[in-house]
Amino acid sequence: MMEKENNVGTYENDRGRIARNTVFLYFRQMLTMAVGLYTSRVILNALGVDDYGIYNVVGGFVSMFNVISGAFSVAITRFMAYAHGNGGTDRLRKCYSSAMIIQTALGTFICLLLATVGIWYVVNIMVLPRGRTVAALWVLLFSAVSFFISLISIPYNAMIIAHEHMQAFAYIGIAEAVLKLTVAIIVKYSPWDRLILYSSLMVLSAVMVWMLYAAYCRKHFEECHFLGEFDCSLFKEMMAFVSWAFLGNGAVVLKDQGINMIMNLFGGTVVNAARGISQSINNAVQSFTNNFIQAIQPQITQLYASDNRESMLDLVYRSCRYAYYLMLILCLPMIKNIEYVLQIWLGQVPEYVVEFAIFTLMASLVNSIINPLLYGVLATGRIKVYEIVMSITYTSSLPLSYLALKAGYPMISVYYIILVLTATVMFILVWQSACTYELSYRKFAVNVFLRLGTVTLLSGGITYLESVHTAIRFIDFLTESAISVGVTGIMILVFGLEKNERKTLLAFMKRKIPFIN
């Protein structure tokens, strides 16, 4: 009985720590989103649609090599969080040292591939505006260097996540946003080739951010000191995990970047620019949910590592709902007023952007449910079946998209395909979660799907029907957004929360807001 009480107390402390970490990350995001959206506008205007499209499609090609590195990144984060959950300082130190050796070797190998396969692709396959091939090759070079830096940063990020020092992400994230804004301003007033200059300065920015993460980790974590030793047994464990995670990460990268290339073949860099802009909007909105997910990720793994299965399941159920609600509150007013938002942000809205942005946000609503389920499966290490089925599902988007565009269907048809396949992956994860860590179909259907569906239908319907007309369009936008957020909040409170959650929230509001009785 005493052990159960201690587990409950520990879990309550963990939930408090999740809340604090989420606040830290939200504080960062409020600033970085505002700076990031303005930076994107400055860069789009400075580079122009064609050069902006080149940067996105070449950078997307480099990102395709996440098919190799992504699986190792997932494995490193998972093994560090698991080691920390078991209280193994020595194990965590070995994880760090082995991870640094793996990522350095992997980065060198990928850069060699980019120097051969990448150059061939840019010169012979990619559809580029006349006279921009040399600039695209420079972008490839600088993107490869940035990619290498991101690889050797992963062990530091994984260490911060394992220790749940989310304030580090908050402070360094703000510094990174300021650096990117500075780069954008320099590029805007530069007399040189702006695309090449922008790519080179982004490398410099990445190096400075990497140095900040390295300095923080070495100062605060005793495990973060390179031993110069390679743990072969740990590497074998990671490879058993990586061999299957490789499929899943490869499928995601191929889906995102492969579709980017297919759309480039049928629509050129203008379509890539539209896709890049819509993804920037989505990243800004989704990052709020990602802050919460980032805060709960180590807790899911550590609860599983400590064999606290009941608390782990409770955290997964709650996280799926909370992540979706956070995304829904932002997406509803954004989707309704997307044309106006784009006009404020960009001034002149390129073709395709409105439709791409709406469907990208809809897919992200589904992804907000996927992430907590995925972290539960990753915590168990039993990922073979899920990775195989998910990989087949995601990679099917490539031939389906190609055939749709080849048959003459509009560009937006690609996003229909992506949305359907994303929902399919969500159901696959529910099934795999039931198989690996005993998730209950009935509880998930009632506590997650039913509640989410009710809140979405009611709040979405009211948001769609509401209409405010004044002499100032900006006032209309603010008023409609405030009504949407208020209505969604009420629906979440009434239909989206369990009784004990509603009681806890109301008690908190009474303590913090004086005029609520």
Secondary structure, DSSP 8 states (H G I E B T S, - for coil): -HHHHHHHHHHHHHHHHHHHHHHHHHHHHHHHHHHHHHHHHHHHHHHHHHHHHHHHHHHHHHHTTHHHHHHHHHHHHHHHHHHHHTT-HHHHHHHHHHHHHHHHHHHHHHHHHIIIIIHHHHHHT----TT-HHHHHHHHHHHHHHHHHHHHHHHHHHHHHHHT-HHHHHHHHHHHHHHHHHHHHHHHT-SS-HHHHHHHHHHHHHHHHHHHHHHHHHHH-TT-S--S---HHHHHHHHHHHHHHHHHHHHHHIIIIIHHHHHHHHHHHHHHHHHHHHHHHHHHHHHHHHHHHHHHHHHHHHHHHTT-HHHHHHHHHHHHHHHHHHHHHHHHHHHHTHHHHHHHHHSS--TTHHHHHHHHHHHHHHHHHHHHHHHHHHHHT--HHHHHHHHHHHHTHHHHHHHHHHTT--TTHHHHHHHHHHHHHHHHHHHHHHHHH---HHHHIIIIIIHHHHHHHHHHHHHHH-----S-HHHHHHHHHHHHHHHHHHHIIIIIS-HHHHHHHHHHHHHH-TT--
